[in-house]
């Protein structure tokens, strides 16, 4: 049995869809069963619990040989991830799979990558078999700005002249499912960086959006502080907006440039989806 966290989010939901498509049986741990009713209706075993409550986590892990850790970024994320890892070890999980970030490298001072680094180290120290999956910038994170561009003709983001190699969230879900359902031990002890097929600056992103929407769209490099203030009402806390602003700043100043990875095609046997393909599917 697989225990999946994060099913009510974009990435966890993508993993769930991919597992269901392959006929896999799995359990989902959620804080509020009502929010996961659509998944229960599709045959997912939904159990209620709280990652701050080790007893409920361990009850959810009972009988599970595999666990998937996918949490939204928050000030509490590190404590919850470390507690979940400890519970998984205690309950005898044989394969632990974590969503991480390619920015999680030694020497970073960025808050979100630091959380991932701490969790990655705890997983390695635990002695459990593991696979860490690290997608680059999710294409779906551009949707709010794309909708704005459809109205205004401007893609407004604080990315300067930085670039990204965006990953489709659904491709990431398919990749998770492949790793989870594979009997091949070659995935154990591995960290996989994923990306889409293209390295794009934001003028190129704007041009792709323009082509798909059928209207002129130009990139406007926003002031980072003004953009952060505009973002605050849509994130969970000031810590979150500060952390996202730091990541965006590192894209803008090219501290964390995009890298096109070949991992997805090598393991899945098909190319990853491009930003243009994803937008065409979304906007028709």
N, C-alpha and C positions, 0 to 999 in steps of 0.2 A: 504494500500500500504506500502511496505517495501522500504526504501532507504538503499542501500548497498554502502559502500566505499571500496576501495582497490581491485576492481574486476580484475585489471590487474596484481596483485601479486599472489603468490602461495596460501595464505590462503583465500583471498577474492575470488579468482578463484574457490577454492574448495567449498566455501559456495555457489557461484553462480551455480556450477554444481549440488550440492545437492538440491538446490531450484528448478532448472529446472527439475530435475528428478522427483520431487514431483508435478510438474505442477503448481508451484507458479508463480504469476506475481509479478515483482519487478522492481525497478528503480535503476540504478547505476550512481553514481556521479564520473566523471573522469575529469582529467585535459586536456586530449587530446582524442577527440572522435575517431580519426583515430586508436589509439592504442587499442580501445575497439570494433573495427568493427566486430570481430568474435562473440562478445556477442550480438551485435545488430542483426546480421544475425540469431541468435538463438531466437530472440523475446524479448530480454531484452530492456527495455526503457533506453537508454543511454543519459545522460544529461551532458553537459560540465560545469565545474565550478572550482573554486579554493578555498581551505579551508582557504586561507588568505583573501578571499572576502566574508564577511558575507551575502551580498545581493545575490550572486550566490548560496550559501549554502541554504539560506532560500527559494529561488525559487525552488531548488531541493527538499526541505523538504515539500513544499506545498502539502497538501493532504495525507501525509504519517503519519500513526499511529505508525510505528515502524522504528527504525534506527539502523544500524549496523556500528560501528566504528572500522575499521581495517586499521591501518597506518603502513608504514615501519618505522623502527627506524631511527631517525635523530635528529640533534640539534634543528630543528624547530618543532619537533613532539609535545612537551608539549603545546606550544602556539596554534598549530592548533587543538589539541584535546580539549583544554579548550574552544576555540572559537566555535568548532562544538557542544559541549555540551550545551553551552549557546544558540546557535541558535536552537537546538532541543527543549530545554525548551520553548523558545519564540514561536515556531511554534506548540506547543501542542503535541509533541510526547508522546505516551502513554506507549511505551515499548522500552527502550534503551538497546542495547546489545553491549558489548565491548570486544574485544580481549585484554587480559592482560597477565600477567606472574606470575607463582607461586613464583618467587623470589621477587615479590613486597610485601615486608613485612616491618613493622615498624622497623627502626634501620638500614636499608640498606644504604650504601653509593654508591652503584653501579648506574651509570647514567641511564641505560635503566629501571631498576625497579623503580627508583625514578620518572621517567616520568609517568609510569603506576600508581604509588601510588597517584600522584597528580590528575590524571584524575579520578581514582576510587573515590577519596574523593569528587571531584567536582560533579560527578554523584550522589553520595549519598546526597550531600547537595542540589541538584537541586530539590528534591522532585519527580522526575520522577520515575515510575516503571522501574526497571533495572534488567538485568542479566549480570554478569561478567564471562567470560569464560577464563580459565588460563591453556593452554596446557603446559606440560613440553617440553623440547628440541625436536624440530621437526626432524623426521627421514630424511626428505629431505635436512636438513642442512649438512648431511654427504655425499651427493652425489658427491661433488667435490673431497673430500678425497677418496671416494670409487673409482672414476674413476682413481685417481692417483695410488691407490693400485692395480688396474687391470694392470697398466703398470709396476709398480716398485716392487710389492710384499710387499710394506710397507704402513701401515696406519699411516700417519704422522700428529699428532695433539698435541697441547700443554696441554693435559688434565691430566698429571701425573698419579696418581693412583685413580683419581676421578671416579665417576659413574653417569649414567643417566638412566632415565626411558623414553625412546624416544616415542613420539607420532606421528602417521601418520597424515600428513596434511589433507588427505582426510577424515579420521575419524573425525577430528576437524570440517571439513566442514559439515559432516552429523550431528554432534552434534549441530552446530549452526542452521541448518535447522529445526531440531527437536524442539529446544527451540522457534524459531521464529514462527513456524506453530502450536505449541501446544496451545490449549485453556485452559490448566491447569494453574491456578494461582499459583501453588506451586513453579514455577520457578522464580516468581517475588521476588526481593530483595535477590537473591542468588548469591554466588560466587562459581563457580564449577572449581576445579582443575582436569585436565585430564592427563592421561598418557597411554602408551602402557602397555602390560602385563608383561614386563621383566625389572629387575634392572640389568644393565650391566656396567662392567668396560670396558675400551677400548681394553684390550686384548681379552675380550669376543666379543666385536664388531668386532675386526679383524678376530676372528675365524668364526663368522657368515658370514662375507664378503667372507672369503676363501671358505667356504662351498658352497655358492651360485655361486661364480665365478669359482669354480673348480680349484683353484691354491693356493699355499702357500701365506699367507699374515700374516705378523707380525706387531705388534704395536710398533711404535717408538715414544716415548714421546719427542716432539720437544721443543726446546728452545722457550719460550714464546715471547721474543722480536724479534727473527728472524722470527717466524711465523707471528707476527703482521706486520712486514715490507713486508713480502711476500703477505699478505692479502690486504695491502693498495690500490693497483690499482683496486681492485674489490669491494670496498665499496664506499659510497657516499662522505666521508670526513674523515679527521683525527679524528674528534670527534667520528665518527662511529667506526673506527678501534680501537680507545682507549676504547670505551664502550664495544665492543665485546671482546677485550682482557681482560678487567676486569671481564666479565662474565665467560670467559674460565678459568681465574685464580681462580675464586671462585669454579668452578667445580674441578680444579686440587687440590686445598688445602682443598676440602671437606667443604668449607663454605656453599655451596648449594648442598648437596647430592641429588641424585635422590630419588623419592618416588613413589612406585606403587600405583596408585589410582584405586578404584573400581567404580568411578562415571559413566564412560562411559557404562559399562555393566548394571549397575543399571537402567539407564535411557533409553538406546538404546535396551536393551534386547538381546545383543550379545556381545561377547568379542571384545576388540579392536585388531587391527591388530598388529602382531609382526614385528620386524625389518626384520626377515628372510622372512616373507610373502611379505613385501613391496619390498625387494630387488629382490625376485623371480619374482614378477610382473614386475619389472623394467628391469631386465636383462634376463628374460626368463629362 
